[in-house]
Amino acid sequence: MQPKTPTTVYGKRLRSARLAKRWTQAQLAERIGMVDSVSGATRVSRYETGQHDPDPATSQALAKALGLPVAYFHATSDTLAEVILLVSKLPVAKQKEALQRLKDMLAKSEEGR
């Protein structure tokens, strides 16, 4: 049986991140503390297909297990998701520097209008 296609941005990114780790849905469920891997795999599947949204604590646990920021899964565009991912990998001081550079770019862009 072919797995259902994710219908939400969250689901697509969750499945992609899980597959990048080469984990099954059951393995991801176990890593976030879902004791029963069968029902855990079902829950992960439902998150991936968009049938259900994880509660905030589960969303945080999934992101942590996958080594990604929660915001990455909710970004409205792939470009924004990539920016979030890249910035999250920087040390805090460099994140602040990147933020300031983005603010400067925006200010220059608005001046040119």
N, C-alpha and C positions, 0 to 999 in steps of 0.2 A: 504494500500500500504506500502510495506517494504521500509525503508529509504535506500538510496544508500550507498554502502560501501565506506569509504574513500580510496583514491588511493595514497595519498601522506603522507609522514611522518608528515608534517605540519597539514594536515587534520585529521589524526588519533589522534594526540595529542590535537588538538583543540576540537574535538568531545569528547574525553575522559575527558578533563578538564571541558567542559561545563556540561557533564552528571554528573561529580563528584559534581558539584554545584547544580544538579537537576534543571537546567534551560532549558527551551525550546530555540530553535533558536531565536524565537521572543523576549524572555526575554533578551537574550544576546545582540541582536541587540538594544533593547531599552536602555540597560545599557551603550552602547557606543555612544548613541546619535542619532541612526537612528530613525527618527521621525515616519515613517510609518513601523509598526511592520511586516506587510505582506511582503513588499519588502525587509525589513531588514532581515527577516527570510530566504528569498530566497537567499540573498547575503551570509549570514552565511552558508547556505546549500552548496552553490557553493564553499566557502572556504574549507568546510569540505570534500567535494567530490573531490577537486582538479581541478574543472572546471575553477576556477579563483584563483589568488593569491591576497591577500589584499595589498593595497599600504602600504608603511612604517608607515604612521600615523595611519591607521586602524589597522595594525598589533600591533602597540604599544598600542592602545586603547583596543584591545581584550586582550592582555597580562595583562594590568593593571586591567581591569575588572575582570579577572580570578585570579588575584594575583600571576602571574607567570612572570618570565623574558622572554623577547622576544627570547633570545637565546635558551631557552628550546624547543621551537617549531621547531627550525631549526637544532638542533643537529643531527649529522649523525648516531648516535647509541643510543640505549636505555640507555646504561651505561653512555655515555657522558651526555645525557639528565638528568639522575639522579644526576650526579656530579654537573651539573649546578644548578639544583633545590636545592640540599643540601647546596651548597656554598652560593647561593643567600639568604638563610634563616639566614645566620650568620651575625653578626654585621661586619662592615668594617674591624675592627682590626683583627677579627678572620678570615675573608676572606684572609687577607694578610698573616696571619700565615699559613693557609691551603695552600696557593699558595707556600709559602716557603717550606713547608713540601713536596709538590709534586715535586718541583724543586730538593730537596735533594734526594727524592726517584729516580728520573730520573737520577741524577748524579751517584748514587750508582749503578743503573742498567747498565748504560753505562760503568762504571769502570769494572764491572764483565764480560764484553764481551771479 
